[in-house]
Amino acid sequence: MPTLDGPRVRWHSQAMEKCKPLTLDDFDRLKESFRFETTLDATPERVFEVFEDPDSWPVWARAIKKVTWTSPKPFGVGTTRDVDIMGGLTAHERFFIWEPPYRMAFYFVGTNKPAVASLGEYYELQPLSGGRSRFVWRLAYESRSFMRHVSPFLRPAVRLMNTRIVKGLERYVRELPETKTASRPSGDSRAYG
């Protein structure tokens, strides 16, 4: 469990920069907000299984290096995980929506670098005919200090990186086996995101 220490939070003996919690309203309020939508060739249940699988994230979302669930199953509101992201950033996340297989959302509790003041993601899956899903992904964040001045110029790069993540998820679920027993498509992870 994290302990609060002023503007920093301690997590697993590591000092982290504390981030502000977000709500669903913040996805519309924050200037740095993105929305991505696509159709996935898998049911919401299968896609949610991918989201719960820590080993799948680095395959289809290349910006993510490692996902570690820090809460035991069954997951729910309040569940936490650590995510190692490119550039040496580690984020500790807390889920504030957990409604499998249709919705989940989290915000950063803290990061090992002073990258963002707040960041959250929202995932929604809507069932479609033919075993497919409509996927909506929202990302919103507020930059810290000097990054506030640079952030508008980085917006196209952030959009491009996240578009690649969505394309990686599309390819990943398209190659999923029919059953849950084989959890990951084989192949070169560079082909995904």
C-alpha positions as CSV (number, residue, x, y, z in Angstrom):
1,M,0.0,0.0,0.0
2,P,1.4,3.4,-0.9
3,T,2.1,5.9,1.9
4,L,1.8,9.6,1.3
5,D,4.8,11.8,2.0
6,G,4.0,15.4,1.0
7,P,4.2,15.8,-2.8
8,R,5.7,12.4,-3.1
9,V,4.3,8.9,-2.6
10,R,6.3,5.8,-1.5
11,W,5.5,2.6,-3.3
12,H,7.5,-0.6,-2.8
13,S,10.3,1.5,-1.1
14,Q,10.5,3.7,-4.2
15,A,9.8,7.4,-3.9
16,M,7.4,8.5,-6.5
17,E,6.0,11.9,-7.6
18,K,2.4,12.0,-6.4
19,C,-0.2,12.6,-9.2
20,K,-3.7,14.0,-8.8
21,P,-6.6,11.5,-9.1
22,L,-8.9,11.9,-12.0
23,T,-12.7,11.3,-12.6
24,L,-14.6,10.7,-15.8
25,D,-15.4,14.4,-16.0
26,D,-11.7,15.2,-16.3
27,F,-11.5,13.5,-19.7
28,D,-13.6,16.4,-21.0
29,R,-12.1,19.1,-18.8
30,L,-8.4,18.6,-19.4
31,K,-6.8,20.3,-22.5
32,E,-4.6,17.3,-23.1
33,S,-7.3,14.8,-23.9
34,F,-7.4,12.2,-26.7
35,R,-10.2,9.8,-27.9
36,F,-9.6,6.8,-30.1
37,E,-12.3,4.5,-31.6
38,T,-12.0,1.3,-33.6
39,T,-13.7,-2.0,-34.3
40,L,-11.9,-5.1,-32.8
41,D,-12.3,-8.6,-34.2
42,A,-13.0,-10.1,-30.8
43,T,-15.8,-10.1,-28.2
44,P,-15.6,-7.7,-25.3
45,E,-14.9,-10.8,-23.1
46,R,-11.9,-11.8,-25.1
47,V,-10.5,-8.2,-25.3
48,F,-11.0,-7.8,-21.5
49,E,-9.0,-11.0,-21.0
50,V,-6.2,-9.3,-23.0
51,F,-6.4,-6.2,-20.8
52,E,-6.1,-8.4,-17.7
53,D,-3.1,-10.3,-19.1
54,P,0.1,-8.5,-18.0
55,D,2.2,-10.2,-20.6
56,S,0.1,-9.0,-23.5
57,W,0.6,-5.2,-23.0
58,P,4.2,-5.0,-24.0
59,V,3.4,-7.0,-27.2
60,W,0.6,-4.8,-28.6
61,A,1.5,-1.5,-26.8
62,R,5.3,-1.2,-27.5
63,A,5.6,1.9,-25.3
64,I,4.8,-0.4,-22.4
65,K,7.8,-2.5,-21.2
66,K,6.2,-4.3,-18.3
67,V,2.9,-4.6,-16.4
68,T,2.7,-5.9,-12.8
69,W,-0.6,-6.2,-11.0
70,T,0.0,-5.2,-7.4
71,S,-3.5,-6.2,-6.2
72,P,-4.7,-9.8,-6.0
73,K,-7.6,-11.2,-8.1
74,P,-10.4,-10.7,-8.4
75,F,-9.7,-7.2,-9.7
76,G,-12.2,-4.4,-9.1
77,V,-12.4,-0.7,-8.1
78,G,-9.3,0.1,-6.2
79,T,-7.1,-2.5,-7.9
80,T,-3.6,-1.3,-8.5
81,R,-0.7,-2.1,-10.9
82,D,2.7,-0.8,-11.8
83,V,3.5,-0.1,-15.4
84,D,7.1,0.4,-16.8
85,I,6.9,2.7,-19.8
86,M,9.6,3.6,-22.4
87,G,12.0,6.3,-21.3
88,G,12.4,4.7,-17.8
89,L,9.1,6.0,-16.5
90,T,7.3,3.8,-13.9
91,A,3.7,4.6,-13.1
92,H,1.6,3.3,-10.3
93,E,-2.0,3.1,-11.3
94,R,-5.3,2.8,-9.4
95,F,-8.5,1.6,-11.2
96,F,-11.6,3.7,-10.4
97,I,-13.9,1.9,-12.8
98,W,-13.9,-1.9,-13.2
99,E,-16.9,-3.4,-15.0
100,P,-15.8,-6.4,-17.0
101,P,-16.1,-7.0,-19.8
102,Y,-17.3,-3.5,-20.8
103,R,-15.5,-0.7,-19.0
104,M,-12.4,0.1,-17.0
105,A,-10.5,3.3,-16.1
106,F,-7.5,4.2,-14.0
107,Y,-5.4,7.2,-13.0
108,F,-1.8,7.5,-12.1
109,V,-1.3,7.6,-8.3
110,G,2.4,8.5,-8.8
111,T,5.4,8.2,-11.1
112,N,9.1,7.8,-10.6
113,K,9.8,10.9,-12.7
114,P,8.0,14.3,-12.5
115,A,6.3,13.7,-15.9
116,V,2.7,14.5,-15.4
117,A,0.6,16.1,-12.7
118,S,-2.3,13.7,-13.5
119,L,-3.0,11.1,-16.1
120,G,-5.9,8.8,-16.7
121,E,-7.2,6.3,-19.2
122,Y,-10.7,5.0,-19.9
123,Y,-11.5,1.9,-21.9
124,E,-14.9,0.9,-23.2
125,L,-16.0,-2.1,-25.2
126,Q,-19.4,-2.4,-26.9
127,P,-20.5,-5.8,-28.3
128,L,-21.1,-5.9,-32.1
129,S,-22.4,-8.6,-34.3
130,G,-20.1,-11.3,-35.6
131,G,-18.1,-11.6,-32.3
132,R,-16.6,-8.1,-32.7
133,S,-16.4,-5.1,-30.4
134,R,-16.4,-1.4,-30.7
135,F,-13.5,-0.1,-28.7
136,V,-13.3,3.4,-27.2
137,W,-10.1,4.6,-25.5
138,R,-9.7,7.9,-23.9
139,L,-6.5,9.4,-22.5
140,A,-6.3,12.6,-20.6
141,Y,-3.4,14.2,-18.7
142,E,-2.1,17.4,-17.2
143,S,1.6,18.2,-17.6
144,R,3.9,19.3,-14.8
145,S,5.7,22.7,-14.6
146,F,7.9,23.3,-17.7
147,M,6.2,20.5,-19.6
148,R,3.0,22.6,-19.8
149,H,4.8,24.9,-22.2
150,V,6.1,22.0,-24.4
151,S,3.1,19.7,-24.3
152,P,1.1,21.5,-27.1
153,F,4.0,20.8,-29.4
154,L,4.2,17.2,-28.4
155,R,0.5,16.6,-29.1
156,P,1.0,15.3,-32.7
157,A,3.6,12.8,-31.5
158,V,1.4,11.6,-28.6
159,R,-1.5,11.1,-31.0
160,L,0.7,9.2,-33.4
161,M,2.2,6.9,-30.7
162,N,-1.3,6.2,-29.3
163,T,-2.7,5.5,-32.8
164,R,0.1,2.9,-33.2
165,I,-1.0,1.4,-29.9
166,V,-4.6,1.1,-31.1
167,K,-3.4,-0.5,-34.4
168,G,-1.2,-2.9,-32.3
169,L,-4.3,-3.9,-30.3
170,E,-6.3,-4.4,-33.5
171,R,-3.6,-6.8,-34.9
172,Y,-3.2,-8.6,-31.6
173,V,-6.8,-9.5,-31.0
174,R,-7.3,-10.4,-34.7
175,E,-4.6,-13.1,-34.2
176,L,-6.0,-14.4,-30.8
177,P,-6.9,-18.1,-30.7
178,E,-10.5,-19.0,-30.4
179,T,-10.1,-20.3,-26.8
180,K,-8.5,-18.7,-23.7
181,T,-6.0,-21.7,-23.3
182,A,-3.5,-20.2,-25.7
183,S,-3.2,-16.7,-24.3
184,R,-1.0,-14.9,-26.8
185,P,-0.6,-14.8,-30.6
186,S,2.9,-16.0,-31.6
187,G,5.2,-13.9,-33.7
188,D,7.4,-10.9,-33.5
189,S,6.2,-8.3,-31.0
190,R,7.5,-5.5,-33.2
191,A,4.7,-6.3,-35.6
192,Y,2.1,-5.1,-33.2
193,G,2.4,-1.6,-31.8
